Every structure is written in structure tokens, then in C-alpha cells.
Amino acid sequence: NQKEFMIMRTCHGLGDWGIISAMPKLLKQKYPDCKVYLPSPKLLEKLFGHMKSQWGTFENPFLNVENIFKNNPYVDGFKDYMLGEVFHDHYRVYDKDKKDIPIVKQMLKFWQFENSDMKKCSPELYFSPKEIGIGNSIIKEAVGDGDFGGILITGRYESQDGRYDEDTNREIISY
């Protein structure tokens, strides 16, 4: 009713925020006159500072929200405070027993999204012109003007009852 959304996570790695990076765009498409906010690093520090060491690979894991969303044109701002109850935390809306449904889809269902509203929920990153320039210079140095590609190697994969599940992984990779 208020047409304001606060996207909140209790996990603060780059991937934790990146996996839900399409949410602001999807919220604006479904609710065109809404406002979409994210917690500022200051708010995350206030709420989760006692857990900061759990993300030991980052000097300050609470900056990752800005690293992922700072150039996203669908974000209306970062808030140092929140009013009312936050429903958008996977503690409240994520079903750990349904790992074959991506967390972004489970979270969007909470906000009345239908499957047809979530067909394009793959992560979306928006780079600044400076970042694009740096990336292009690295590519130019590495491969010149030739074609190139990439490969992702990860130690994480989805499973069903503790067993590797090819169908689930194929769905995750294709979405």
C-alpha cells in the first residue's frame, strides 16, 4: 500500500547481494510508481555489526550492497534507517526445503509476484563509465580485438536431499 520496498538481506557477500540484483527492476515493472530502497552500509553495521567477522574475506562486508547496487538505475536510494517491520529477509520468506526455487523467486513471491512476472530474474549488474573503461582496457590487453569467452568454476552447487541434481543446476545456470 505504501509503494515503498526495502530490499534486505542478512547475508552480506557480493554473491548474496548479486543474486537478487534484478529485484529493483522487477519491482518497478510490477509497481511502476513504487520506490525501491536498500540498506546503507551504516544501517547494516548497526543491525549486523556483531556478525561482521562471518564474512572474513571482506574488510567491510557491509559495503557490498553498494558495490552491487550503486549504479542500478532502478534503486531510489540507500537508507540509514528503516521504519516498520522488514518482511523481505530470507529468514521470513525463504523456504530452505525448496532449494530448487531460486531465493530471488521465493522473495518476489512474498510481494505477490506470479511466475510470469519473474521470468527474467537473473542477476543484473550496472557498471559506471569508469568501471566499463577499466574492464574494456583489461579485455583489450588480454585478448586484443579477438573474440573471448568465460567460464565459471565454483565449489557450490544445488542439491536435492544432499545429492547433486543435474536438472536443478541446469535451471539455475539457464536463469
Helices and strands as residue ranges (DSSP letters): E 4-6, H 14-18, H 23-30, E 35-39, H 41-48, G 49-55, G 61-63, H 64-69, E 77-79, H 90-93, H 103-110, G 115-118, H 129-143, E 159-160, E 163-164, H 166-174
